[in-house]
Amino acid sequence: MIRFILAALLLASPVTATPLAEDLAMPNPLVIAHRGASGERPEHTRAAYDLAIDQGADFIEPDLVMSRDGHLIVRHENEISETTDVAARPEFAARRTTKTIDGRPVTGWFTEDFTLAELRTLRARERLPALRPDSAAFDGQELILTFQDVVDIARAGSARTGRVIGVAPELKHPSYFVSIGLPMEPPLIAALVANALMATDSPVMIQCFEIDALRSLNQSTDAPLLQLMSPIGGPADHPDRTYAAMATPEGLAEIATYADAIGVETAMIVPRLASGAAGDPTPLVADAHAAGLKVIVWTFRAENTFLPTEFQAGEDHGLGDLGGWLRRFYRLGVDGVFTDHTEMAIASRE
C-alpha cells in the first residue's frame, strides 16, 4: 500500500506560498531514512538503504558531494577519512591535505581530488564505530555510491515493496564546490531530468543549508525544495544571516518564496535544557505552517547519548526510548522526520 502521495505532503509551487488546506494534511509524518538505516549499517551504503526501505522508510536520504570528474558522490562530507578506508590505502597517501571548507580548516582526503573510478576502489566504514560496533562489523563490504545509484535503489525498492520510495538528496557545501569549478546544480538537474524527477509531485525532495543553491534550483525545477537550518550559525553563502533570524515569521516568509519546507534540528522545536532534559516547545511548527512551509525535523537517533535525559535508558551507549521522543514531535504536528533508526520511527508513528 502506498503510504503517501508526495504532492499531498509538499506545496504545489516552489515559488508562491499557498495556505495549508485540510485535504493536503497527511495522516502520518514522513519517515526519511537518514543516510539509510545508518544506525544499523554503515551510512550511505546500498545495505543501509535497502534495509531502511525494507523497514518501511518513505524516503531515503543521500548527502551529495563532487568527484574531480564532475560526478555526484554520496558521502556525508567531501572529506572521507571517517567513512571510507582511504587512510589505509598507500596509493592515495600523498593526497592527504588541508583545505578551508565553509571558513574552517579541514585535513584529510577529499572527494574532489579523486575521479569516480578511484572512489569506486574505496570501501565504506562506520562513522561511529565506538557507538555502533554492530554496524562497524560491516566495514569494508560496500562500494561508494553515486546519486544515480541511490535513485536506482529507491526505484528497485518501490518495485520490491509496492510502495513509492522517495529520495531526499542534500547538497553539501555547494558554494565551496562553485569556488573550485565544480558547481553541483548542473549535474543534479541533469540527473533529475534523466530520471523524470522535475515535477512538483516527483518522489524527490532537495535539501541544502545554503540559500543560493536552493534559489537557483527554484528557477530550474518544480521539484520540492527544503531549506535546512540549525540552532546556531547561518548559511555559509550568506554570512550576514543567521538561522535564528531565518526561523522568525519574517524569515520564514522569505524562505517560502523559494522553498516548500524547512528542515530543522530537534532543538529548534523542543529545546534541550541545561540539565539535558527536553524543554517546552517553540512556536516554530505553527509559524512555519502559517508561512505555508512544511516542517521536517532532524536527526532522531536511538542511542542514549543523542536523547534527552527523560528518554534515556540503561547503559550510556545503549538504546533509549526513541519512540517516546519521536511521538512528542508527531503530536506537535511535524510533517516528517529524519532518523537513523527507521524501524523504530515507523513503529512509533503507527
N, C-alpha and C positions, 0 to 999 in steps of 0.2 A: 504494500500500500504506500502510495506516495505521501510523505509526511507534510509536504508543503509545496506551495507554488511561489517561486521567488518573487514574482510580480506582486503578490499579495503581501510580501514582507517589506519590500523596499518601494519607495515612492516612484511614481511613473516617470518623472522627469528629473534629471540631474541638474537642471538649470533653475527651475522655478519651484519654490517650496509649495507643497499642497497640504491643506489641513488633513489631519488624520480622519479617516472615515471608519465607521463601525464595521463595514464589510471588509476592511483591509486588516482587521485585527486577527492575529493568528492564535489558535488555541494553545500553542506551546511555543516557548522561545526556541530559536535555532540553537543547535549544539554544533559548534565548529571545532573539529579536532585540531588542536594547536600543534602544528608540525607533525600531524598524525597522532597515533596513540603514544605520545612521547614519554608518558610515564612508565611505559612497559617495553618499548623498543627504542633503539637509537633514533633520534629525531630526523625528520626529512628523508626517511628511507622507505622503500617500497613495502617492507614488512610493517612499518609503523602506519602507513596509510591504509594498507589492506586490512590490518587489524581494526583500525578505527572505523572503517566502513562496515566491517562485519559486526562491530559492536553497536552500530546504529547511527553513526555520525551523519548529519545533514550536509555538512561541508567539510572539506579537508583544506588545510592551510599550508602553502609553501612560502617561505621567505625567499626573495629573489635578489641575486647579485649578478655581476657580469664576469664572463671569461674574457681573456685577452682577445679572442677572435669573435667577440660580439654575441655570445650565447647567454641566455638567461639561465643561471645556475641556481639550484635550490640548496641554500645554506643559510644558517642563522645570521652569519656575518660574512663579509668578504675575507676576514682573517680566519683561517680554517684550522689552526693547530689544535683547537679544543675539540673539534668534531670530526677530524679525519686523522689518518696515520701519517700525514705529510712530514711530521718532525722525525719520524723514524726512517724516512726514505733518503738515503745518502745522495741519490742523483739530484735531489732538489735542495740540498743543504745550502747552496750558495744563494738561493732565492729568499732566504730569511732577511727581512729588512724592517725598517721603521718608517711609518707613514703618518701623516696627520689626517685623521678622519673626523669630520664634524668638530674640528677645533681641538682635538686631543691627540697626543702621540700614541700609536699602536704598533707593537712589534710582533712580527710573526711572518706567516706566509699568506699571500693574498690571491684571491681567485683571478684578479685582473692580470696577474703575472703568469698565468697558465692558459694554455689552449684547452678547449673541451676535451680533446683526445688525451691530454696529460691528466686532466682532472679525473677522467674515467679510470685511470690506473690506480687512483686512491681508493681507500675503503673507509666507511663511516665508523665513528666511535661514539659511545655515550658521552654526552657533555657533562653529566653529573654522576660520575661513577661511584663516588662515596655514598651518595644519597640513593642511587638506583643501581645497585650491583646486579640485580636480576636482568636489567636491560643491558648492562655492560657485558653480560655473557654473550651477547650477540655481536660484539665488536669484531670488525674485520670481515663481516659477511656481505655487506651491502655496498653497491656502487653509488656514486654521486649522481643525482638526477638532474634533468633539465625541467623547465616549466612544461614543455610538451609531454615529457614523461608523466608528470602529475595529472595533466589533463587526460591522458590515456588511462591512467589508473582510475580516475574518477568515472570515466565512461565505462570501463570494464566493470567497476563496482556497481554502477547503475544497472548494467545488464545482468550481473550476478544476483543482485538483491531485489530487483524490481522497484527500487526507489531512485529518485533523482538525486545524484550526489553532486553538490556544487563544489567549486574551487574558489578559494579566497586568497589570491596572491598578495603579498606585501612587498612593495618596492623599498629596498633598504638603501639609504644614502644616495638618492638619485642626483642631488646637486653635486656631490663628490664625483660621481661617475661622469656627469657632464664635464666637470673640470679636467678630466683625463681623456676626454674624447670618446667616451663610451656611454652615450645617452641611453636610458633604459626605455623610454616611451616608444620609440620606433619599433624595436623588436617585440615589445609587448603588444602593440597594436597589430603588428603583422601576425602574431600568434592568435590574437582574438579573431581577426578576420579569417584566418585559415581554419579556425575551429568553430566558426559561426557563433561567436560569443560577444557580439557587439550590441545586442538589443537590451532594452530595459528589463525584459523577462528572462535574460540569459542566466543560467546557473553559475554565475561568477560574481565576485564582489572584490573590488580592487582597493587595497589599503595603502596608506602612507602616513608617516609622521610629518612629512613636509607638505607645504601648501602648493607650491608652483607646479609640481608634478601632477597633482590632482586637478588643478585648474587647466593644465594643458590637456589632460585626458578628458576633461569635461567638454572640451571643444572637438574631441576626436572620436568619442564613442558615447553611446547611450547606456553602456553597461553601468551597473551600480557602483558608486564610489563611497569610500569610508575614510573620514579624517580621524587618524589616531591621535590620542592625547595622553599625557601622563600627569601626575600630580605636581611635578616640578619641571623646570626648564621650559623650552619652547622649540619651535621648528628650526632646524639648522639653516634653512634657507631664508629665514626671517628673524634674525637675532634680536630685532626690536620688539618682538611679540613673545608673550608667554602663554602657555596652555591654560593657566588660570584665567587670563583675560578672555581667551577664546571660549571658555566654558561659561561665561556670563550670558544672559539673554541677548545682549548686543552681539557678542562674539558668535553665538550660535546662529543668529540670524544671518551673519555674513557667511558662515560655513554652509548654510542651506542654499546659498546662491551657486555653489559648485559641487556639493556632495549630497548624498542621500542619508548618511548615517554618521554617527561618531562612534569610535571605538576607544573606550576609556578604561584605565586601570581601576581595580575594585575600590581603592581608597578615595577616588573622586566621587563615589556614590555612597559608600559606607566607610568613613574614615577609621583609621586604626588609632586608638588611644595610646598614651604613653605606657600604660600597663600592658599593652598588647591585645587588649580586648577590642571588640568592634564597637564603634560609636553610633550615634544617631545618623540616619541617612540625610544626605544633602538634597536640595531640590533639583539636581541636575537632570534626573529622568523626566520629571514633569516639564522643566524648562526646554529640554531638547524636543520632547514631543510637541510642545506648544510652537516650536520653530519649524515643525514638520520633519524632524530628523528622527530616525530610529536610533536605538541605543544598544550597543553590543559591548560586553564587558570582558576584560582580560585580567590575568590568566588564572583559572581555577585549577589548583594542584592539590592532591590529597595528602601530601606529606605534612606532618605537624609544623615543620619549620615555616611553611607558607600560610598557615591558618591562624586566625585569631585564637586567643587562649581558650575561649569557651568551646571551641570546636576541636581542640587537640585531645589526643587520647594515647595512653601507653608511652612507649619509648620515644625519645627525641626524634629519631629518624623513622619512626613508624608512621602509619597512616591514621589520620583523624577523621572527623565527621564532615567530609567534603559535601555529602548530600545535604546536611543541615545548612551549611554555609551557602550552597547554591540556592536552596529554597528561599533563603532570605532575599536574594536578588530576584528570583522568579516572582515573589509576592510584591516586589516593588515595581513590576511591570516592564522589566528589561526585555528587549526584543531578541537577544541572542547572547551566548557566552562562548568564549574561547576556553578550552580545557585540555589539559594533558591526560585526563582520565575520562575518556568518552563513555565507557560503560556506566560509571557512577553518575555522570551527568544525565544520561538518558534515564536511568532508573529513578533518580530524584525528580526529574521532570514528570515522569509518568505516575 
